[in-house]
Amino acid sequence: MDLKYKIGAVVTSGIVLSSIFATSAFAGGASPADLTISGNGDNSNNTIVVVNKTGCKVKQTSNTTVSVGVSSTASTGGNSANGNTGGDVSIDTGNATASATITVTGGDNTATDPCACVCQVASASAAITNNGADSINKVKDINKSKTSVKQKGSTTVNAGVTVKAKTGKNKAKDNTGGTTSVTTGDSSSTPSITVTGGNNSI
């Protein structure tokens, strides 16, 4: 862009150029403008103002909400051996093991920062030449850049876990003429809840 102005004496002239680019509008390597104030009369007032603005805004949001209920029950108990006659009576239960696992992982935000590609416009070359006596000549080249990158992640979990393991409540009664034995196994219950929030990365 080549701007040239020739204005007669006692005349005020001005121009304002404004450019707004949301992304890398100058990635191709555009040449800066040539700004020239030349050949104006005496006592003239000549101004060129160029304003270049580049801006980039990125916002990412990830929300994970989970509601879950888990119930696990293991039982080897509740056995009965009653009313036997003339023999031995034996109850031998096995082990009871119950487990429940809940795992929740929040969502991730991953972005390649596009604002890194927003290129500043190179300062324009300016020339003020051959103007009349007592003339006022100004060239203003203003470059502005604003970048905003935001990431937000939230993970909300409502979880309930119920785990039961039973080997008891065995019955051996009213047996005659022999021996009676009740042997119960081991009982174990293992609940587990694991919550991992998401990651933000740029």
C-alpha positions in Angstrom: 0.0 0.0 0.0 1.5 3.3 -1.1 -0.1 6.5 0.3 0.9 9.9 -1.0 -0.6 13.2 -0.3 0.0 16.6 -1.8 -2.2 19.4 -0.3 -2.2 23.1 -0.8 -1.2 25.7 1.8 -3.1 26.3 5.0 -5.0 23.0 4.6 -5.3 20.3 7.2 -5.3 16.8 5.8 -5.5 13.4 7.6 -6.1 9.7 7.1 -6.8 6.9 9.6 -6.3 3.3 8.5 -7.5 0.6 10.8 -7.2 -3.2 10.4 -8.5 -5.9 12.7 -7.3 -9.5 12.2 -8.7 -12.3 14.3 -6.1 -14.8 13.2 -2.8 -14.9 11.4 -3.8 -12.5 8.6 -0.2 -11.7 7.8 1.2 -15.2 7.9 2.0 -14.9 4.3 4.5 -12.2 5.0 2.7 -9.1 3.7 5.0 -6.1 3.2 4.4 -3.0 5.4 2.8 0.0 3.9 4.9 2.9 2.6 3.6 6.1 4.2 4.7 9.3 2.5 3.9 13.0 3.2 5.6 15.0 0.5 5.2 18.2 -1.5 2.7 20.0 0.7 2.5 23.8 1.0 3.8 26.0 3.8 1.7 26.2 7.0 -0.1 23.0 6.1 -0.9 20.4 8.7 -0.6 16.8 7.4 -1.1 13.6 9.4 -1.2 9.9 8.6 -2.4 7.5 11.3 -2.2 3.7 10.8 -3.6 1.4 13.4 -3.1 -2.3 13.1 -4.9 -4.6 15.6 -4.4 -8.3 16.0 -6.5 -10.3 18.4 -7.0 -14.0 19.4 -9.3 -15.5 22.0 -9.6 -19.2 22.8 -11.9 -20.7 25.4 -12.3 -24.4 26.2 -14.7 -25.9 28.7 -15.1 -29.6 29.8 -17.7 -30.7 32.3 -18.1 -34.3 33.5 -21.0 -35.3 35.7 -21.5 -38.9 36.9 -24.2 -40.4 39.1 -23.7 -44.1 39.9 -24.8 -46.7 42.5 -23.2 -50.2 42.9 -24.2 -53.0 45.2 -22.3 -56.3 45.6 -23.2 -59.2 47.9 -21.5 -62.5 48.5 -22.9 -65.1 51.0 -22.0 -68.7 51.9 -23.9 -68.6 55.2 -27.5 -69.3 56.1 -27.1 -73.1 56.0 -29.2 -75.5 58.2 -28.7 -79.1 59.4 -31.4 -79.8 61.9 -33.2 -82.9 63.3 -30.7 -85.5 62.3 -30.4 -88.8 64.2 -27.7 -91.5 64.4 -24.9 -89.7 62.6 -22.5 -86.9 62.6 -23.6 -83.5 61.4 -21.2 -81.0 59.8 -21.6 -77.6 58.2 -18.5 -76.2 56.5 -19.0 -73.0 54.5 -16.6 -71.6 52.0 -15.1 -68.1 51.9 -17.3 -65.1 50.9 -15.6 -62.3 49.0 -17.4 -59.2 47.6 -15.8 -56.2 45.9 -17.1 -53.2 43.9 -15.0 -50.7 42.0 -16.0 -47.3 40.5 -13.5 -45.4 38.4 -14.3 -42.0 36.9 -12.0 -39.9 34.8 -12.9 -36.4 33.8 -12.6 -35.0 30.3 -9.5 -33.4 29.0 -9.0 -30.1 27.3 -6.2 -30.1 24.7 -5.5 -27.3 22.3 -2.7 -26.1 20.0 -2.4 -22.4 20.8 -3.6 -20.7 17.7 -2.7 -17.3 19.1 1.0 -18.2 18.6 0.3 -17.7 14.9 -1.1 -14.2 15.2 1.6 -12.1 13.5 2.3 -8.5 14.3 2.3 -6.2 11.4 5.8 -4.8 10.8 6.2 -1.1 11.3 5.6 0.8 8.1 8.3 2.8 6.5 7.5 6.5 6.6 8.9 9.4 4.6 8.3 13.2 5.2 10.0 15.2 2.5 9.8 18.4 0.5 7.0 20.1 2.4 6.6 23.8 2.8 7.9 26.1 5.5 6.2 25.9 8.9 4.2 22.9 7.9 3.3 20.3 10.5 3.7 16.7 9.4 3.0 13.6 11.5 3.1 9.9 10.8 1.7 7.6 13.5 2.1 3.8 13.1 0.3 2.0 16.0 0.4 -1.8 16.4 -1.8 -3.5 19.1 -2.1 -7.1 20.0 -4.4 -8.9 22.5 -4.3 -12.6 23.3 -6.6 -14.6 25.7 -6.5 -18.4 26.2 -8.7 -20.0 28.8 -9.3 -23.6 29.8 -11.8 -24.8 32.4 -12.6 -28.3 33.5 -14.9 -29.7 36.2 -15.7 -33.3 37.3 -18.7 -34.0 39.6 -19.3 -37.5 40.9 -22.2 -38.8 43.0 -21.5 -42.4 43.9 -22.8 -44.9 46.3 -21.2 -48.3 47.0 -22.7 -51.1 49.1 -20.7 -54.3 49.6 -21.7 -57.2 51.8 -20.0 -60.6 52.4 -21.6 -63.1 54.8 -20.6 -66.6 56.0 -22.7 -66.8 59.2 -26.2 -67.5 60.2 -25.8 -71.3 60.0 -28.0 -73.6 62.0 -27.4 -77.1 63.3 -29.8 -78.2 66.1 -31.9 -81.0 67.4 -29.4 -83.6 66.1 -28.9 -86.8 68.1 -26.6 -89.8 68.1 -23.5 -88.1 66.7 -21.3 -85.1 66.7 -22.3 -81.7 65.3 -19.8 -79.2 63.9 -20.1 -75.9 62.1 -17.2 -74.3 60.4 -17.5 -71.0 58.6 -15.1 -69.5 56.0 -13.6 -66.1 55.9 -15.6 -63.1 54.7 -14.1 -60.0 53.1 -15.6 -56.9 51.3 -13.7 -54.3 49.3 -15.3 -51.1 48.1 -13.3 -48.7 45.9 -14.1 -45.3 44.4 -11.4 -43.5 42.3 -12.1 -40.1 40.8 -9.5 -38.4 38.6 -10.1 -34.9 37.2 -9.4 -34.0 33.6 -6.2 -32.3 32.3 -5.8 -28.9 30.7 -3.0 -28.7 28.2 -1.9 -26.2 25.6 
